[in-house]
Amino acid sequence: MSEDNRPFASLPAKRATIKDVARAAKVSPMTVSNVLNNKNGLVSSKTKMRVEREVSRLNYRRQSSAQNLRGATQDSIGMIVIDPSPYFLADLFTTQIAAGLANVLNSFDYSMTVQGMKLSELGSSMIMRNIQVGGFCAMISGTAEERHEALGKLQSLGQPLIVFQEEVPSELDDVCSVRQADWSGGQMIADHLLARGVENIVVLRPLQGWSAIENRIQGLTESVKLLNPNIKLNTVQAQSESFRDVQATFSGFLANNPLPDAIFCCNDQMAMAAVLLLNERGYSIPDDVRIIGFNGFEAHRYLRPQLTTVFSPAYELGQQAGESMLARLSAGAFPVRDIVLPVHFGAGSTT
């Protein structure tokens, strides 16, 4: 891998200018400006592709005038959510974090800009071409390798970066991790289920990779193997966390497998879909099967029987990120590079 393509390569000493892009693409600076400002009616598709290719190759990022940039860095923070779903703000974990972050920033007269995108769109996004905020906070989904790559691209912007739910390498400069103890949450679930004598556990998870979900599963799996290696543990993967996908996947599982003793759903949303499907089919919870969720947001309280879950401090994660970013902008360095908040187990009626 060449030096320029390393995930955590530092910025070049000299930034490419709009004239550099125009020269490389063999167009005028005005044409480059039209492409950057999405004035597609003024540029042919072939020219647009050529300009975008050079923008990416030269790692060009547009900056505002010195006066505008100075104002922006004083009072604006960007939040990036890398999620394949266009409904990323419908996710309660994301909205809780965003609310906590925004409220802290607002109390100090900072604004917050939220942008969601697919991982494949990050490299060509306006975020990578514009520097108009004082720092970034990011939630990143994907495989471990994809998250690592995205983290490198964001870190290469040379601005303060806070990453939610992802432990970052200590060698990264000016990056802070704010996360919850998901592994411990998985351990709590294992302890709870094994104390009730279960012998067969199914993990119901989404296809999309999130570090938090992987840590929950790892905590459960490692604890089960340590406490009782004879426990049967299987994973069922739904296409997404949506109600329809979870019920379709779980229905297919039930058609071909016996009902397990317990089901760990990687969040409450998936757990509620599973409970409703089992209720429709006449199963008794927890007599026939025990079910546990994760997050403990307000919506789970409407489910009957009341869901056993692990309570996430998502709103507090957002608050902590806001406080850490403000401290970084004031002092020039993050006071703590890795912040981990505890989770709490809540025994309901489904176990």
N, C-alpha and C positions, 0 to 999 in steps of 0.2 A: 504494500500500500504506500503510495507516495506521501510525502510530508504534508502537502496541501490537503489531502483527503483524510488525514487522521482525525478521529472524532473530536479530540480535544486540542487540535492545533491552534496556536495563538493567532491573532490577527496580524496581517502583514503590516509592515511599518507605514506604507503609503496606501491610502484607500483609492480605489478606482473612482474616477469622476464621470459625469455624464458625457463629457467629451471623449473619454476613453472608450465608453460603450458605443457611442456614435461612430467613432473611427473604426472600431473592430467590426461593427455591423454594417459599415459602409452606408450610413444614413446620417441625417442631420440631427443635432441635439434636440431640436423641436420634435422630431419623430420619436426619439427616445422618450421625451417627456409625455407625448401623447399616449404611448404604450403604458408608461408607468401610471398615468392617471386614468387608464381604462377608457380612453377616447377612441374606441375601436372603429368608429365610423370614419375616422380620418386616416386609418392605416390598413393596408391589405393584410390578410391573414398570414401570408408568407413572410411579409416584413415583420409582423408582430412576433412570429415564431423565431425569426433570426435575432431580433432585439432581445427577446426573453432568454435565448440561448447564451448571448454574450453577457447579459446581466448576471446570469447564474455562473458562467465561467469566470467572470472577473470579480465575483463576489461583491457586486455593486450594491450599496445601500444608500438611498437618498437621505440627506439630512436637511432639516429646515434651516432657515437663516439663523445666524448666531443669536439674534434676539429672540426669535420664536423658540429655538431649541432651549435656550436658557430658561424661558418661562415654562416650557413643557417639562423639563427635568425637575423643576421645583414643585410641580403640583399634579403630576400624572403618573399612574402605575398601570402597567398592562397585565392582564390575566389571560393566559393562553390555555385552552382545553383541547388537547389532541385526542379526538374521539371520532370514530367513524360514523356515529349517529348524528343526523342533523338536529335531533331533539336533545342535544347534550345538556341543555339547561333544564330538561324535565327530570334529570337524575337528582334525587334529593340530596345525595352526598355532595354533588357539585354545587348545588344551590346553597346548601348550608355553609360550605366553605366560602363561597363568593359573598354571602351575606355578612359573615364575620369579618372578612377582609375589607369589604366596602365600608362597613360601619366604623371600623377603626380609622381607615384612611379619611373618610368624610369628617370625622371629629377633629382632624388636623388639617382640614381644608385641602385634602388631596382628592382628585378624581380617579376613577378606575375605568378602564376600557376592557371589555371582555370579548374575546374572539375564539370561536371554535373552528376546528378544521380537521380534515383527515391527515394522517401521518404523511401520506404521499404529497400533500399540498404544502408542507412546511417550507421546503427548500425554495419554492417559488412564491411564497406568500409576501404580502406587503411588509410583514413584520421583519423579514430578513432584508428588506430594502430600505426601510425607514427607521430612523432613530428619533422617536418623538416622545419617549417616556423616560422617567428616571430609573426604572427597573422593571423586571418581569417576575410574575409568579406563574407557575406552570403545573398542569396536571397532564400526565403523559400515559397513554395506553399503547399496547403493542407487545410484541415479544421482548424478552430482556435485551436482545441485540438491537431491536428497533428503538426501544426507549433509550438505550445507551447512545445511539446515533443521534436521536433527536436532542438529547441533553447536550451533546457536543456542539450541535449547530446553534442552540440557544446560548450556550456559554461563549461561543465565538463572537457573539455580538459585543462583548466587552462591557456589559452592563451588569449590575447586581441581579442575581437570579435566585429565586426561592422555588424549590421543587416540592410538591406535595406527595406524600406517600412513597417516596423513592429515596433510598439511602444512596447518597452520592459519594464517589471516590474522594478521599481526603486530599488528593493532589490537585483537584480542581480549584481554581482561584475564584473568589468572590461568589461562591454558590453555597446556599444553605438548604438543608432538608428539614421539612416540617411534616411529621407523620405521627400515626397512632400505633399502639402496640398490637398490631394485627396478629402476630405470631402468638402472643400471650392469649389473645381471644380464642384462637384455635385450640390452644392447650386447655382453656377453661371448658370449651365444648367437649373435648375428649374426656376430661375428668367427670363432667356431668353425665354423659351418656354411659360411660363404663361403670359408673356407680349404680346405674339402673340395669345392669346386666345385659346390655345389648350385645349381639354377636355379629350383626350384619349392618354396616353403615354405608349409605350411598351419599356421595357429595354431588350436589347439583350446581353446576357452575356455568357461566357464559363462555362463549368461544373467545371473545375479546380478552386480551391479556391486560390485567392491571396488577401492579406490584402488590397492592393491598390484598387482593383476592388470593394471589399466589402465596403470600405469607400466612393468610388464614388457613389455607389448605395445608401448608407445610407444618404449621403448628399443630393442627389436628392430627395429621398423618404421623409425625414423629412421636407425638405423645401416645397415640394408640399403639404404635409398634413397641414403645418402651413399656407401657403398662400391660399390654396383652397382645403379643405378636400373632395370636391365633384369630384375632378379629378379622372378619372379611370386610375389606374396604374397597369400594368401587367408585369411579367418577363418571358422571353422566354430563355431557356437554351440550348445552342449548345454543342455538345459532346466535341468540342475543338474550338480553334480560327482559325483553318485552313479554307481556302476559301471554300473547298468542304463541310465541316461540317456546316459552317455558312449558306451557300446557301441551303443545304438540310433541315436544321432546319427551316429557315425562309420561305422556300417554303411550308413546311408542315403547318406552322402557317397560311400563307395566304390562304391555301386551306380550312381552317376550321374557319377562323375569318375574320371580315371586316378589311379593312386597317385602322390603327390608325391615329390620327392626327400627331403624332410625334414618332420617334424612337430614343432612346439613345443607341448607341452601345458602349460597355465599352472600346473599343480602336478603333483606325483608321482602323486597318486591318479588323475588323469585319464590320465597317461602309462601307468600300469600297466594300466588298462583297455584302452587302445589297443594296447599290446604283446601282451596276451593274445588280443585279437581277431585281430590279424595273424598270430600264431602258429597259431591255430586254422585260419586260411585258407591256411596253407602258405607265407606270405611269409618271407623271410630278412631278419633285422635284424642288421647295418646294410646288407647287400648290396643289398636291394631298396629299403629306406627307412631313413632315420636318424630317431631319436626322442630328444627332450630333454625332461626334466621340470623341476620347480622345487621346492625346499625341502630335499631331502636328508635327510629324517627316516629313522629306523631301518628302517621298513617297506620302503623302496626296495631295501635290500640283499638282500632275498629274491627279487627278480626276476631272471630269466635270459633273455637276457643282462643283465648288470648295467647299470643305467640311468645314462646321462649326465644330470647335473642341476646345479643351482645350490644351494649350501648356504645356508640361512637361519639367522640367529642368533636364532630365535624365543624360545628360553628366555632368552637374554641381554637381549632386548627387554623381557621381563617383569621381569627383575632390575633393569634400568635404570629402568623405570617405578617400581618399588617404592622404589628409592633416591631418585629425584627427588621422589616424593610425600612421603617422610619428610623430605627436606631442605626442601621447601616448608612443611610443617606446623611445622617447627622454626624456620625463618628468616622465614616470612611471604611468601616469593616464590620462584619457581622459579629455581635458579641458571642454568639454560640453558633456552631456550624451544623449541629444535628440536634433537633428538638423532637422528643418523643413523648406524647401524651398517653396516659393509661386509658384502657377500655374497662367496662364494667359488665358483669354477667347479670342478666335479669331472667330469673326463672318464671315462666308463665305456665299456662295450662296445657300446652302442646307436648310437654315431656313428662 
